[in-house]
Amino acid sequence: MKPRIQIGRVLSLTVFLAIGPVSLNAQTPDPDPERFTDDFARFATWDAENFIPENGIVFLGSSSINYWRTAEAFPGLPVINRGFGGSQASDAAHWVQEVALKYDPALIVYYEGDNDTARGKKADQIFEDVHEFVHAVHHSGSDAEILFMSVKPSPARMEVWEEAQQTNELLKSFADSHEGVYYVDVGSDLLGSDGQPIPEYYVPDGIHMTPAGYVVWDRVVGKALGEILLR
């Protein structure tokens, strides 16, 4: 088992604002986070009946995480999958204790923004919610590191792909300027030379991925995990 990774926990509102101007006007209302109460009750029941690894790697986020067989993808690593389908960045911030902090993880692999852009949220609003999540983690006393996965392209959501890319730019800029926060691009390898999603990587709904799509994530995220854990 890998030793716990130590990080410096310095979050600055000045740096946050320096990444880009944040508009507080005309924001899309957040959905009610309590719609996931039953999901977290099931997680709690499972946790009470099963072994939870120490210094684990928590994968959290929307259905793309929920459907990912992370334990099979990363054998030998202390993986905890806490994907909750339909979630947005605001939900992850609301449920930060239940979805991440309760496990006292060494690393949090974070995937949100997919449903946010689909529901009309702009990049700055999404990033505010992501920042709230990170702030909560770092001010809880946790020394967990965080790996942001980029928002992926999806055939059914290409009309908001530009907004997703802007979100990814904010995530990358934040990770580049904060110790212990990382970013991995999980979308580029899902695109063909024409800049469009490769069909074989997606199921018919045009949103979720096939096993072939997850093989891409296994490789890309696996490489990022290796680099982080070997630092």
C-alpha positions, 0 to 999 in steps of 0.5 A: 500500500502506498504511504499517505501523500503529504501536501501543502494546503494553501488555497487563496481567494486571490489566486482563485479570482486571478484565474478568471473573472467570475460572474455572479449573474444569471447563474443556473440554479443548482439542483436539490442535493438531497435527491441523493439521500438514498444513494448515500444511505446505501453507501453507508450501509455498504461501508458498515458491512465491508472493509474500507482501505486506509489511505485509499483513492476515492473516485467520485463524480457522476455516472461516468465514474459510477459505471467505471469498474475502477477496482478492476482497472487499477488492481492492487490500488486501494480504490473506493468508487463513489460515483453517484449518477446524475451528480453535478459539481454542486452536489459533490461540494454538498456531500463532500463529507459523505463522498470523500472525507469520511474515508480519509483518503490519500487521493481523490479522483474528481469527475464533475462538470459533465451534467453541469454543462448539459444543464446550462451551467457556465464554466465559471459557475461550475468552477465556483462549485469545484473550488468550494469542494477543494476548499472544504477538503483542504480546510477539513484537516485532510491531507488528501491530494486531488486529481481533476479529470477533465470533462469529456466530450460526448456525441449527444452534448457537443453543443456544450463542448466549448463550455466544457473546454472552458471548464477544463481550462479553469481546472487545469489552471487551478491545478497548475498553481496549487501544490497537491492538485493535479489535472488529467485530460481524459477527453482528447483520446476520445476524439478523432482527427476530425475533432468529433467523438469516436463512435466506438467509445460511446453507447447509443445514448451518446453520453456514457462510454463503452468498455472500449472508452473505459480502456482509454480512461484506464490508460490515461488515468492510470498513467496520471495515478502512477506519476502522482503516487511515485512523486 
